[in-house]
């Protein structure tokens, strides 16, 4: 028991350090750009929520080590927190686009790093995969909020689709079944961040940004639609009966006769 308590204490220290780094990033960004209350409050809320949710998840997972891959993901979460604060502050005044794009680009580039680190160090875990996925999903949501101020509320469909899927799964449990691995699904997920980043940077003409964002939304609808269709079809296939069971049933039936 004492050893388990030691492991958990170390894990909680990791999450506390992550929250501290998040607050430090806000302390650097705030005075530099003259961040308003909305940016500060949103950034601090993100830091606290990340610490609370991750601490609880670590407690339930019973992991003995936080692991290098989760540290990379926690670093990405810190960057996402910075992006979130900048986007919240953008409703007050024009955001520093270069800074916002830079933080987002680094967070997207690190997306493939944590998985490789986990595989090479043999520290892959269900918690790590879920942590990585949630950071990705929240970054896409924040970017869609930012781009929606330029192109319209429909862009929020990109960031909200994954959360709508999770909500629908509470009503339709068959949506919670595991999906087979798919390179196409991973590619579409990666495209979302890149397309929203390009559109948000406003480096291209308005029609080009619109086309890029529509491409992101179209590919996402296709990907989710394909997965939902697969899950629905799979849920309607009756469970296979083991080969021995029909023979046993036949023997029982003959004996009854």
C-alpha atoms as an extended CHARMM CRD file, in Angstrom:
* protein
*
       257  EXT
         1         1  UNK       CA              0.0000000000        0.0000000000        0.0000000000  PROA      1               0.0000000000
         2         2  UNK       CA              2.8070000000        2.4030000000        0.9020000000  PROA      2               0.0000000000
         3         3  UNK       CA              4.4940000000        1.7340000000       -2.4480000000  PROA      3               0.0000000000
         4         4  UNK       CA              1.2620000000        2.4320000000       -4.3180000000  PROA      4               0.0000000000
         5         5  UNK       CA              0.8780000000        5.6820000000       -2.4080000000  PROA      5               0.0000000000
         6         6  UNK       CA              4.4100000000        6.6450000000       -3.4290000000  PROA      6               0.0000000000
         7         7  UNK       CA              3.6370000000        5.9870000000       -7.1000000000  PROA      7               0.0000000000
         8         8  UNK       CA              0.4260000000        8.0070000000       -6.9260000000  PROA      8               0.0000000000
         9         9  UNK       CA              2.1830000000       10.8830000000       -5.1790000000  PROA      9               0.0000000000
        10        10  UNK       CA              4.7140000000       11.0330000000       -8.0030000000  PROA      10              0.0000000000
        11        11  UNK       CA              1.9540000000       11.0020000000      -10.5930000000  PROA      11              0.0000000000
        12        12  UNK       CA              0.1330000000       13.8190000000       -8.8490000000  PROA      12              0.0000000000
        13        13  UNK       CA              3.3630000000       15.8020000000       -8.7790000000  PROA      13              0.0000000000
        14        14  UNK       CA              3.5620000000       15.4610000000      -12.5750000000  PROA      14              0.0000000000
        15        15  UNK       CA              0.0700000000       16.8930000000      -13.0220000000  PROA      15              0.0000000000
        16        16  UNK       CA              0.8200000000       19.7030000000      -10.5710000000  PROA      16              0.0000000000
        17        17  UNK       CA              3.9550000000       20.6030000000      -12.5180000000  PROA      17              0.0000000000
        18        18  UNK       CA              1.9040000000       20.6190000000      -15.7170000000  PROA      18              0.0000000000
        19        19  UNK       CA             -0.6030000000       23.0420000000      -14.1810000000  PROA      19              0.0000000000
        20        20  UNK       CA              2.2650000000       25.2060000000      -12.9360000000  PROA      20              0.0000000000
        21        21  UNK       CA              3.8250000000       25.3680000000      -16.4110000000  PROA      21              0.0000000000
        22        22  UNK       CA              0.4260000000       26.2990000000      -17.8430000000  PROA      22              0.0000000000
        23        23  UNK       CA              0.1080000000       29.1930000000      -15.3920000000  PROA      23              0.0000000000
        24        24  UNK       CA              3.6870000000       30.2480000000      -16.1710000000  PROA      24              0.0000000000
        25        25  UNK       CA              2.8590000000       30.3510000000      -19.8880000000  PROA      25              0.0000000000
        26        26  UNK       CA             -0.1300000000       32.5710000000      -19.1310000000  PROA      26              0.0000000000
        27        27  UNK       CA              2.0650000000       34.8080000000      -16.9910000000  PROA      27              0.0000000000
        28        28  UNK       CA              4.3840000000       35.2470000000      -19.9750000000  PROA      28              0.0000000000
        29        29  UNK       CA              1.6420000000       35.7540000000      -22.5450000000  PROA      29              0.0000000000
        30        30  UNK       CA             -0.5820000000       38.0380000000      -20.4870000000  PROA      30              0.0000000000
        31        31  UNK       CA              1.6910000000       41.0650000000      -20.0300000000  PROA      31              0.0000000000
        32        32  UNK       CA              3.2530000000       40.6070000000      -23.4810000000  PROA      32              0.0000000000
        33        33  UNK       CA             -0.0370000000       40.9890000000      -25.3610000000  PROA      33              0.0000000000
        34        34  UNK       CA             -2.0730000000       42.8780000000      -22.7820000000  PROA      34              0.0000000000
        35        35  UNK       CA             -4.4330000000       39.9660000000      -22.2220000000  PROA      35              0.0000000000
        36        36  UNK       CA             -7.8480000000       40.8510000000      -20.8470000000  PROA      36              0.0000000000
        37        37  UNK       CA             -9.8920000000       39.1240000000      -18.1260000000  PROA      37              0.0000000000
        38        38  UNK       CA            -11.5310000000       36.6780000000      -20.5550000000  PROA      38              0.0000000000
        39        39  UNK       CA             -8.1830000000       35.3210000000      -21.6790000000  PROA      39              0.0000000000
        40        40  UNK       CA             -6.8520000000       35.0380000000      -18.1320000000  PROA      40              0.0000000000
        41        41  UNK       CA             -9.9540000000       33.3480000000      -16.7530000000  PROA      41              0.0000000000
        42        42  UNK       CA            -10.2390000000       30.9330000000      -19.6760000000  PROA      42              0.0000000000
        43        43  UNK       CA             -6.5650000000       29.9880000000      -19.4980000000  PROA      43              0.0000000000
        44        44  UNK       CA             -6.6950000000       29.4460000000      -15.7380000000  PROA      44              0.0000000000
        45        45  UNK       CA             -9.9000000000       27.4230000000      -16.0560000000  PROA      45              0.0000000000
        46        46  UNK       CA             -8.2390000000       25.2250000000      -18.6660000000  PROA      46              0.0000000000
        47        47  UNK       CA             -5.2070000000       24.6730000000      -16.4240000000  PROA      47              0.0000000000
        48        48  UNK       CA             -7.3700000000       23.7440000000      -13.4370000000  PROA      48              0.0000000000
        49        49  UNK       CA             -9.6720000000       21.4770000000      -15.4710000000  PROA      49              0.0000000000
        50        50  UNK       CA             -6.7140000000       19.6720000000      -17.0490000000  PROA      50              0.0000000000
        51        51  UNK       CA             -5.1090000000       19.1330000000      -13.6430000000  PROA      51              0.0000000000
        52        52  UNK       CA             -8.3540000000       17.9010000000      -12.0440000000  PROA      52              0.0000000000
        53        53  UNK       CA             -9.4020000000       15.5390000000      -14.8500000000  PROA      53              0.0000000000
        54        54  UNK       CA             -5.9200000000       14.1330000000      -15.3690000000  PROA      54              0.0000000000
        55        55  UNK       CA             -5.3550000000       13.6260000000      -11.6350000000  PROA      55              0.0000000000
        56        56  UNK       CA             -8.5810000000       11.6680000000      -11.3450000000  PROA      56              0.0000000000
        57        57  UNK       CA             -7.7830000000        9.5970000000      -14.4300000000  PROA      57              0.0000000000
        58        58  UNK       CA             -4.3230000000        8.7500000000      -13.1130000000  PROA      58              0.0000000000
        59        59  UNK       CA             -5.7670000000        7.7130000000       -9.7640000000  PROA      59              0.0000000000
        60        60  UNK       CA             -8.1960000000        5.3420000000      -11.4640000000  PROA      60              0.0000000000
        61        61  UNK       CA             -5.6420000000        3.9550000000      -13.9290000000  PROA      61              0.0000000000
        62        62  UNK       CA             -3.2180000000        2.7500000000      -11.2420000000  PROA      62              0.0000000000
        63        63  UNK       CA             -0.2200000000        3.5910000000      -13.4140000000  PROA      63              0.0000000000
        64        64  UNK       CA              3.1600000000        3.3990000000      -11.7150000000  PROA      64              0.0000000000
        65        65  UNK       CA              4.8280000000        5.9800000000      -13.9470000000  PROA      65              0.0000000000
        66        66  UNK       CA              3.5760000000        9.0100000000      -15.8470000000  PROA      66              0.0000000000
        67        67  UNK       CA              5.8690000000        8.1200000000      -18.7230000000  PROA      67              0.0000000000
        68        68  UNK       CA              7.7340000000       10.2090000000      -21.3070000000  PROA      68              0.0000000000
        69        69  UNK       CA              4.9170000000       10.0450000000      -23.8640000000  PROA      69              0.0000000000
        70        70  UNK       CA              2.3870000000       11.4870000000      -21.4190000000  PROA      70              0.0000000000
        71        71  UNK       CA              4.8510000000       14.2590000000      -20.6330000000  PROA      71              0.0000000000
        72        72  UNK       CA              4.9060000000       15.1770000000      -24.3200000000  PROA      72              0.0000000000
        73        73  UNK       CA              1.1050000000       15.1640000000      -24.3780000000  PROA      73              0.0000000000
        74        74  UNK       CA              1.0290000000       17.3000000000      -21.2300000000  PROA      74              0.0000000000
        75        75  UNK       CA              3.3490000000       19.7470000000      -22.9760000000  PROA      75              0.0000000000
        76        76  UNK       CA              0.9530000000       19.8310000000      -25.9120000000  PROA      76              0.0000000000
        77        77  UNK       CA             -1.9190000000       20.4570000000      -23.4950000000  PROA      77              0.0000000000
        78        78  UNK       CA              0.0080000000       23.4380000000      -22.1220000000  PROA      78              0.0000000000
        79        79  UNK       CA              0.2920000000       24.8930000000      -25.6270000000  PROA      79              0.0000000000
        80        80  UNK       CA             -3.4010000000       24.2330000000      -26.2440000000  PROA      80              0.0000000000
        81        81  UNK       CA             -4.1560000000       26.1170000000      -23.0380000000  PROA      81              0.0000000000
        82        82  UNK       CA             -2.2190000000       29.0750000000      -24.3980000000  PROA      82              0.0000000000
        83        83  UNK       CA             -4.1270000000       28.9250000000      -27.6860000000  PROA      83              0.0000000000
        84        84  UNK       CA             -7.4010000000       28.7340000000      -25.7540000000  PROA      84              0.0000000000
        85        85  UNK       CA             -6.5490000000       31.8730000000      -23.7880000000  PROA      85              0.0000000000
        86        86  UNK       CA             -5.6070000000       33.7410000000      -26.9650000000  PROA      86              0.0000000000
        87        87  UNK       CA             -8.8270000000       32.7340000000      -28.7140000000  PROA      87              0.0000000000
        88        88  UNK       CA            -10.9210000000       33.7790000000      -25.7090000000  PROA      88              0.0000000000
        89        89  UNK       CA             -9.1020000000       37.1120000000      -25.6540000000  PROA      89              0.0000000000
        90        90  UNK       CA             -9.6710000000       37.5850000000      -29.4100000000  PROA      90              0.0000000000
        91        91  UNK       CA            -13.3170000000       38.4580000000      -28.7550000000  PROA      91              0.0000000000
        92        92  UNK       CA            -12.0530000000       41.5930000000      -26.9980000000  PROA      92              0.0000000000
        93        93  UNK       CA             -9.3950000000       42.6790000000      -29.4670000000  PROA      93              0.0000000000
        94        94  UNK       CA             -7.5050000000       41.3960000000      -32.4840000000  PROA      94              0.0000000000
        95        95  UNK       CA             -5.2460000000       38.5440000000      -31.3760000000  PROA      95              0.0000000000
        96        96  UNK       CA             -1.5210000000       38.3000000000      -32.1640000000  PROA      96              0.0000000000
        97        97  UNK       CA             -2.0140000000       35.9550000000      -35.1180000000  PROA      97              0.0000000000
        98        98  UNK       CA              1.6720000000       35.0720000000      -35.4040000000  PROA      98              0.0000000000
        99        99  UNK       CA              1.8090000000       33.9470000000      -31.7810000000  PROA      99              0.0000000000
       100       100  UNK       CA             -1.4630000000       32.0280000000      -32.0430000000  PROA      100             0.0000000000
       101       101  UNK       CA             -0.3320000000       30.2750000000      -35.2190000000  PROA      101             0.0000000000
       102       102  UNK       CA              3.0710000000       29.4520000000      -33.7200000000  PROA      102             0.0000000000
       103       103  UNK       CA              1.6350000000       27.8380000000      -30.5860000000  PROA      103             0.0000000000
       104       104  UNK       CA             -0.8890000000       25.8980000000      -32.6530000000  PROA      104             0.0000000000
       105       105  UNK       CA              1.7060000000       24.7310000000      -35.1680000000  PROA      105             0.0000000000
       106       106  UNK       CA              3.9940000000       23.3710000000      -32.4390000000  PROA      106             0.0000000000
       107       107  UNK       CA              1.0710000000       21.6050000000      -30.7680000000  PROA      107             0.0000000000
       108       108  UNK       CA              0.1060000000       19.9940000000      -34.0820000000  PROA      108             0.0000000000
       109       109  UNK       CA              3.6890000000       18.9900000000      -34.8850000000  PROA      109             0.0000000000
       110       110  UNK       CA              4.0380000000       17.2940000000      -31.4940000000  PROA      110             0.0000000000
       111       111  UNK       CA              0.8490000000       15.3220000000      -32.1280000000  PROA      111             0.0000000000
       112       112  UNK       CA              2.7540000000       12.4890000000      -33.7700000000  PROA      112             0.0000000000
       113       113  UNK       CA              5.6390000000       12.5730000000      -31.3090000000  PROA      113             0.0000000000
       114       114  UNK       CA              3.9200000000       11.2740000000      -28.1720000000  PROA      114             0.0000000000
       115       115  UNK       CA              2.6860000000        8.1300000000      -29.9340000000  PROA      115             0.0000000000
       116       116  UNK       CA              6.1480000000        7.3330000000      -31.2780000000  PROA      116             0.0000000000
       117       117  UNK       CA              7.7040000000        7.9240000000      -27.8660000000  PROA      117             0.0000000000
       118       118  UNK       CA              5.1550000000        5.6170000000      -26.2370000000  PROA      118             0.0000000000
       119       119  UNK       CA              5.8870000000        2.8080000000      -28.7140000000  PROA      119             0.0000000000
       120       120  UNK       CA              9.6590000000        3.1440000000      -28.5290000000  PROA      120             0.0000000000
       121       121  UNK       CA              9.7270000000        3.2450000000      -24.7210000000  PROA      121             0.0000000000
       122       122  UNK       CA              7.0880000000        0.5560000000      -24.2830000000  PROA      122             0.0000000000
       123       123  UNK       CA              4.8980000000        2.8950000000      -22.2500000000  PROA      123             0.0000000000
       124       124  UNK       CA              1.7120000000        2.7920000000      -24.3360000000  PROA      124             0.0000000000
       125       125  UNK       CA             -1.4440000000        2.8330000000      -22.2410000000  PROA      125             0.0000000000
       126       126  UNK       CA             -5.1710000000        3.3560000000      -22.6070000000  PROA      126             0.0000000000
       127       127  UNK       CA             -4.8720000000        6.5080000000      -20.5040000000  PROA      127             0.0000000000
       128       128  UNK       CA             -2.1510000000        7.9190000000      -22.7550000000  PROA      128             0.0000000000
       129       129  UNK       CA             -4.1830000000        7.2550000000      -25.9050000000  PROA      129             0.0000000000
       130       130  UNK       CA             -7.2800000000        8.8860000000      -24.3680000000  PROA      130             0.0000000000
       131       131  UNK       CA             -5.2670000000       11.8570000000      -23.0860000000  PROA      131             0.0000000000
       132       132  UNK       CA             -3.7870000000       12.4110000000      -26.5470000000  PROA      132             0.0000000000
       133       133  UNK       CA             -7.2010000000       12.1640000000      -28.2110000000  PROA      133             0.0000000000
       134       134  UNK       CA             -8.8400000000       14.6230000000      -25.8100000000  PROA      134             0.0000000000
       135       135  UNK       CA             -6.0800000000       17.1940000000      -26.2930000000  PROA      135             0.0000000000
       136       136  UNK       CA             -6.4700000000       16.8810000000      -30.0760000000  PROA      136             0.0000000000
       137       137  UNK       CA            -10.2530000000       17.1960000000      -29.9020000000  PROA      137             0.0000000000
       138       138  UNK       CA            -10.1500000000       20.2770000000      -27.6920000000  PROA      138             0.0000000000
       139       139  UNK       CA             -7.5810000000       22.0010000000      -29.9070000000  PROA      139             0.0000000000
       140       140  UNK       CA             -9.8270000000       21.4280000000      -32.9450000000  PROA      140             0.0000000000
       141       141  UNK       CA            -12.7890000000       22.8190000000      -30.9910000000  PROA      141             0.0000000000
       142       142  UNK       CA            -10.8730000000       25.9650000000      -30.0190000000  PROA      142             0.0000000000
       143       143  UNK       CA             -9.6050000000       26.5040000000      -33.5710000000  PROA      143             0.0000000000
       144       144  UNK       CA            -13.0970000000       26.0730000000      -34.9660000000  PROA      144             0.0000000000
       145       145  UNK       CA            -14.3470000000       28.7500000000      -32.5550000000  PROA      145             0.0000000000
       146       146  UNK       CA            -11.6370000000       31.1080000000      -33.7810000000  PROA      146             0.0000000000
       147       147  UNK       CA            -12.2180000000       30.4540000000      -37.4900000000  PROA      147             0.0000000000
       148       148  UNK       CA            -16.0060000000       30.7060000000      -37.0240000000  PROA      148             0.0000000000
       149       149  UNK       CA            -15.5850000000       34.4020000000      -36.2030000000  PROA      149             0.0000000000
       150       150  UNK       CA            -14.2390000000       34.8470000000      -39.7430000000  PROA      150             0.0000000000
       151       151  UNK       CA            -16.2920000000       32.3960000000      -41.8110000000  PROA      151             0.0000000000
       152       152  UNK       CA            -19.4660000000       31.8760000000      -39.8120000000  PROA      152             0.0000000000
       153       153  UNK       CA            -20.9600000000       29.6570000000      -37.0890000000  PROA      153             0.0000000000
       154       154  UNK       CA            -21.1120000000       26.6060000000      -39.3760000000  PROA      154             0.0000000000
       155       155  UNK       CA            -17.3850000000       26.0800000000      -38.7420000000  PROA      155             0.0000000000
       156       156  UNK       CA            -18.2920000000       25.0300000000      -35.1950000000  PROA      156             0.0000000000
       157       157  UNK       CA            -19.5590000000       21.7710000000      -36.6990000000  PROA      157             0.0000000000
       158       158  UNK       CA            -15.9220000000       20.7360000000      -37.1260000000  PROA      158             0.0000000000
       159       159  UNK       CA            -15.0340000000       21.1580000000      -33.4790000000  PROA      159             0.0000000000
       160       160  UNK       CA            -18.3670000000       19.9800000000      -32.1420000000  PROA      160             0.0000000000
       161       161  UNK       CA            -18.7940000000       16.8040000000      -34.1780000000  PROA      161             0.0000000000
       162       162  UNK       CA            -16.7040000000       14.5950000000      -31.9220000000  PROA      162             0.0000000000
       163       163  UNK       CA            -18.4920000000       15.8410000000      -28.8030000000  PROA      163             0.0000000000
       164       164  UNK       CA            -21.8550000000       15.3160000000      -30.5010000000  PROA      164             0.0000000000
       165       165  UNK       CA            -20.7770000000       11.7370000000      -31.2280000000  PROA      165             0.0000000000
       166       166  UNK       CA            -19.8950000000       11.1890000000      -27.5630000000  PROA      166             0.0000000000
       167       167  UNK       CA            -23.2480000000       12.6270000000      -26.4780000000  PROA      167             0.0000000000
       168       168  UNK       CA            -25.1050000000       10.4270000000      -28.9890000000  PROA      168             0.0000000000
       169       169  UNK       CA            -23.3060000000        7.3650000000      -27.6310000000  PROA      169             0.0000000000
       170       170  UNK       CA            -25.0190000000        7.8980000000      -24.2730000000  PROA      170             0.0000000000
       171       171  UNK       CA            -28.3570000000        7.4610000000      -26.0040000000  PROA      171             0.0000000000
       172       172  UNK       CA            -27.2340000000        4.7880000000      -28.4800000000  PROA      172             0.0000000000
       173       173  UNK       CA            -24.7540000000        2.4730000000      -26.6800000000  PROA      173             0.0000000000
       174       174  UNK       CA            -23.8870000000        0.6630000000      -29.9290000000  PROA      174             0.0000000000
       175       175  UNK       CA            -21.8220000000        3.7410000000      -30.8270000000  PROA      175             0.0000000000
       176       176  UNK       CA            -19.3710000000        2.8520000000      -28.0370000000  PROA      176             0.0000000000
       177       177  UNK       CA            -18.2040000000       -0.3570000000      -29.7340000000  PROA      177             0.0000000000
       178       178  UNK       CA            -14.5030000000       -0.3410000000      -30.6810000000  PROA      178             0.0000000000
       179       179  UNK       CA            -13.6960000000        0.6450000000      -34.2410000000  PROA      179             0.0000000000
       180       180  UNK       CA            -11.1000000000       -1.1410000000      -36.3780000000  PROA      180             0.0000000000
       181       181  UNK       CA             -7.8500000000        0.7730000000      -36.9810000000  PROA      181             0.0000000000
       182       182  UNK       CA             -8.0770000000        3.1150000000      -39.9520000000  PROA      182             0.0000000000
       183       183  UNK       CA             -5.3370000000        5.1220000000      -41.6350000000  PROA      183             0.0000000000
       184       184  UNK       CA             -8.0200000000        7.2100000000      -43.3600000000  PROA      184             0.0000000000
       185       185  UNK       CA             -9.5310000000        8.1630000000      -40.0000000000  PROA      185             0.0000000000
       186       186  UNK       CA             -6.1520000000        9.2840000000      -38.6710000000  PROA      186             0.0000000000
       187       187  UNK       CA             -5.4630000000       11.2630000000      -41.8350000000  PROA      187             0.0000000000
       188       188  UNK       CA             -8.7990000000       13.0630000000      -41.6730000000  PROA      188             0.0000000000
       189       189  UNK       CA             -8.2200000000       13.9030000000      -38.0060000000  PROA      189             0.0000000000
       190       190  UNK       CA             -4.8240000000       15.3950000000      -38.8330000000  PROA      190             0.0000000000
       191       191  UNK       CA             -6.2730000000       17.3950000000      -41.7290000000  PROA      191             0.0000000000
       192       192  UNK       CA             -8.6990000000       19.2140000000      -39.4460000000  PROA      192             0.0000000000
       193       193  UNK       CA             -6.0080000000       20.9760000000      -37.4420000000  PROA      193             0.0000000000
       194       194  UNK       CA             -3.9290000000       21.8710000000      -40.4890000000  PROA      194             0.0000000000
       195       195  UNK       CA             -6.8980000000       23.2740000000      -42.4270000000  PROA      195             0.0000000000
       196       196  UNK       CA             -8.1600000000       25.3160000000      -39.4880000000  PROA      196             0.0000000000
       197       197  UNK       CA             -4.6480000000       26.6000000000      -38.8140000000  PROA      197             0.0000000000
       198       198  UNK       CA             -4.2430000000       27.7420000000      -42.4230000000  PROA      198             0.0000000000
       199       199  UNK       CA             -7.6610000000       29.3870000000      -42.4450000000  PROA      199             0.0000000000
       200       200  UNK       CA             -7.0430000000       31.0780000000      -39.1060000000  PROA      200             0.0000000000
       201       201  UNK       CA             -3.6740000000       32.4300000000      -40.2350000000  PROA      201             0.0000000000
       202       202  UNK       CA             -5.4650000000       34.3960000000      -42.9930000000  PROA      202             0.0000000000
       203       203  UNK       CA             -2.4950000000       34.0360000000      -45.3170000000  PROA      203             0.0000000000
       204       204  UNK       CA             -4.7610000000       33.1330000000      -48.2550000000  PROA      204             0.0000000000
       205       205  UNK       CA             -7.6690000000       35.0130000000      -49.8400000000  PROA      205             0.0000000000
       206       206  UNK       CA            -11.0940000000       34.6220000000      -48.2600000000  PROA      206             0.0000000000
       207       207  UNK       CA            -12.4490000000       32.1970000000      -50.9070000000  PROA      207             0.0000000000
       208       208  UNK       CA             -9.4000000000       29.9420000000      -50.4400000000  PROA      208             0.0000000000
       209       209  UNK       CA             -9.8750000000       29.8720000000      -46.6650000000  PROA      209             0.0000000000
       210       210  UNK       CA            -13.5210000000       29.0290000000      -47.1960000000  PROA      210             0.0000000000
       211       211  UNK       CA            -12.6400000000       26.1780000000      -49.5690000000  PROA      211             0.0000000000
       212       212  UNK       CA            -10.0580000000       24.7640000000      -47.1730000000  PROA      212             0.0000000000
       213       213  UNK       CA            -12.4680000000       24.8240000000      -44.2530000000  PROA      213             0.0000000000
       214       214  UNK       CA            -15.2210000000       23.2260000000      -46.3350000000  PROA      214             0.0000000000
       215       215  UNK       CA            -12.7420000000       20.5020000000      -47.3120000000  PROA      215             0.0000000000
       216       216  UNK       CA            -12.0310000000       19.8640000000      -43.6280000000  PROA      216             0.0000000000
       217       217  UNK       CA            -15.7190000000       19.6820000000      -42.7810000000  PROA      217             0.0000000000
       218       218  UNK       CA            -16.5560000000       17.4620000000      -45.7590000000  PROA      218             0.0000000000
       219       219  UNK       CA            -13.7980000000       14.9750000000      -44.9630000000  PROA      219             0.0000000000
       220       220  UNK       CA            -14.8560000000       14.8960000000      -41.3030000000  PROA      220             0.0000000000
       221       221  UNK       CA            -18.5030000000       14.2420000000      -42.1770000000  PROA      221             0.0000000000
       222       222  UNK       CA            -17.3800000000       11.4290000000      -44.4720000000  PROA      222             0.0000000000
       223       223  UNK       CA            -15.1450000000        9.9010000000      -41.7920000000  PROA      223             0.0000000000
       224       224  UNK       CA            -17.7600000000       10.0580000000      -39.0310000000  PROA      224             0.0000000000
       225       225  UNK       CA            -20.4770000000        8.8620000000      -41.3930000000  PROA      225             0.0000000000
       226       226  UNK       CA            -18.4280000000        5.8550000000      -42.4320000000  PROA      226             0.0000000000
       227       227  UNK       CA            -17.6590000000        4.9150000000      -38.8310000000  PROA      227             0.0000000000
       228       228  UNK       CA            -21.2670000000        5.3420000000      -37.6830000000  PROA      228             0.0000000000
       229       229  UNK       CA            -22.4760000000        3.1820000000      -40.5820000000  PROA      229             0.0000000000
       230       230  UNK       CA            -19.9340000000        0.4860000000      -39.7060000000  PROA      230             0.0000000000
       231       231  UNK       CA            -20.9600000000        0.5410000000      -36.0450000000  PROA      231             0.0000000000
       232       232  UNK       CA            -24.6560000000        0.3690000000      -36.9470000000  PROA      232             0.0000000000
       233       233  UNK       CA            -24.1790000000       -2.5640000000      -39.2980000000  PROA      233             0.0000000000
       234       234  UNK       CA            -21.9520000000       -4.3460000000      -36.8070000000  PROA      234             0.0000000000
       235       235  UNK       CA            -24.5110000000       -3.8550000000      -34.0230000000  PROA      235             0.0000000000
       236       236  UNK       CA            -27.1640000000       -5.6400000000      -36.1000000000  PROA      236             0.0000000000
       237       237  UNK       CA            -25.0540000000       -8.7240000000      -36.7450000000  PROA      237             0.0000000000
       238       238  UNK       CA            -26.0080000000      -11.4030000000      -34.1940000000  PROA      238             0.0000000000
       239       239  UNK       CA            -23.2300000000      -12.6750000000      -31.9900000000  PROA      239             0.0000000000
       240       240  UNK       CA            -21.6030000000      -15.7750000000      -33.3730000000  PROA      240             0.0000000000
       241       241  UNK       CA            -22.4260000000      -18.9740000000      -31.5330000000  PROA      241             0.0000000000
       242       242  UNK       CA            -19.3710000000      -21.0790000000      -30.6550000000  PROA      242             0.0000000000
       243       243  UNK       CA            -18.9630000000      -24.1950000000      -32.8090000000  PROA      243             0.0000000000
       244       244  UNK       CA            -19.5210000000      -26.5280000000      -29.8500000000  PROA      244             0.0000000000
       245       245  UNK       CA            -22.7870000000      -24.9400000000      -28.7680000000  PROA      245             0.0000000000
       246       246  UNK       CA            -25.0180000000      -26.0690000000      -31.7100000000  PROA      246             0.0000000000
       247       247  UNK       CA            -23.8490000000      -29.6730000000      -31.2170000000  PROA      247             0.0000000000
       248       248  UNK       CA            -24.6310000000      -29.5100000000      -27.5080000000  PROA      248             0.0000000000
       249       249  UNK       CA            -28.0770000000      -28.1000000000      -28.2340000000  PROA      249             0.0000000000
       250       250  UNK       CA            -28.7170000000      -30.8750000000      -30.7670000000  PROA      250             0.0000000000
       251       251  UNK       CA            -27.6910000000      -33.5620000000      -28.2790000000  PROA      251             0.0000000000
       252       252  UNK       CA            -30.0140000000      -32.0910000000      -25.6480000000  PROA      252             0.0000000000
       253       253  UNK       CA            -32.8510000000      -31.9850000000      -28.1500000000  PROA      253             0.0000000000
       254       254  UNK       CA            -32.3320000000      -35.6450000000      -29.1610000000  PROA      254             0.0000000000
       255       255  UNK       CA            -32.1570000000      -36.6860000000      -25.5200000000  PROA      255             0.0000000000
       256       256  UNK       CA            -35.4410000000      -34.8950000000      -24.8230000000  PROA      256             0.0000000000
       257       257  UNK       CA            -37.1040000000      -36.8130000000      -27.6130000000  PROA      257             0.0000000000
